[in-house]
Amino acid sequence: MDRAIVVHGTLTDPSHIELEQPVADVQGRVELTVRPIEDVVGSPAAVLRVMCGLPKLEAGDVDELERMIEAGKLPTRAGGLFDTKNA
């Protein structure tokens, strides 16, 4: 068989998966690849996972970042880009 069907489900115990949709086109032995589905972007679990994966900062890291931001700032202009002196 050269085709595959992707069906989501929930692993209820180490040897049972509860499928969200029925699979009617396939019968007999099948091969399964099981992988966790990523959290929805912005969900509490996704935010916590990202927060826990942040690098550990040392005392001077924030000061260095703020110094680099200040050094990279460009001067501001009083007038707009399209303002003319003759107007």
Secondary structure, DSSP 8 states (H G I E B T S, - for coil): --------EEEEETTEEEESS---S--S------------TTSHHHHHHHHHTS----TTHHHHHHHHHHHH-----SS-TT--TT-
